[in-house]
Amino acid sequence: MGYVAVKGGTKAIEESIKRLKYERVKKGTAIELHKIEAGMRGLIDQVMSESSLYDQSLAALAIKQAEGNPEEAVFLLRAYRSTLPRKHVSRVISSENMKVERRISASFKDVPGGQILGATTDYTHRLLDSELENESDISIQEWLRAFQEEDHSTENQNDSADLSSLPKVLDYLRSEGLLASCENNDLQPGDVTRKSLEFPSMRSERLQILTRGQTGAVTSLAYAVIRGYGALHPTVGELRVGQLPVHLDHPLLDEEQEEDSYYIGDFTATEAEMLIPLTVEKEQGKKEIEFEVGYGMCMGQNETKAIAMGILDNCLEKPNKEFPSHNEEFVLYHIDSVESTGFISHLKMPHYVTFQSKLDSIRKSKEQTTEQEVGLHE
């Protein structure tokens, strides 16, 4: 929907815009874009994911313009994205080809290739680091130099797995018959950026809305599911963060062959495959536990969102009127950042006519009530 400012007093609006810029620059210091890229990785990843546009420089520009407000930055980047032509569609990207930087499983202690902790705040003490107050470019460069020397000295001492082809944890469950094989229905995925969402929706459309959804909203709904406002309790089968390669088919060849495609670059992504236990009734009333899978993937490193996506993906695959978290219209319409913040923000816009009509109705009803009370007393 994307509400924008309505017409008003031109001079007042111009002064309001000037005041907005003043508030951003009043301390006399400009934030350089490359420093936003360097120091706000989490915010940039969140904005890119919710905007459906992978460009760290543009995300940094939107964050600067929005003064760090992620909802406004997403609004800006989505608006810019709508002006871009779509010239190509990539080949199907398989997450099995991810060059893994971080990969863990909460379901299995020992997994082929090992648990790779990578970069995460999961193991920090969450204490404010006062040393960052005096951090400088020189101190950072010295730390990087020492880190690289240490990393180079230890890389030959450890056996390293091929991080570009780590096996998927869930494949081992499938090989044992404990998890159903993936179905390839060959359906062309929907595109919610070009066609309005209709219900019932396709799973591909639901996943697109979820990955574009506001991180806090997606996380909150998934948390509600686990607390009892949903019908499942999941376990992380595998979570991986890394670089995914993107290939384009040769534009002049009719036959689309992988060996003729062009590699155009990588993008960082987070993938979560959630295991959800399900009790099913077999023959003669016998009950058995099986596993279902909830899937989540988003741009950048945003693990909480990917896990929450996996939870809601499984919820929406099983509609249940008892829980709003299993209602696709409730979930998908209310997690979109631009839709929700735009509608809430539009309440600040003039509603003079409608409000005055309500006031008139209230006054008339009060006058009628007063007249009736006077008539009763007489």
Disulfide bonds with the S-S distance in Angstrom:
none
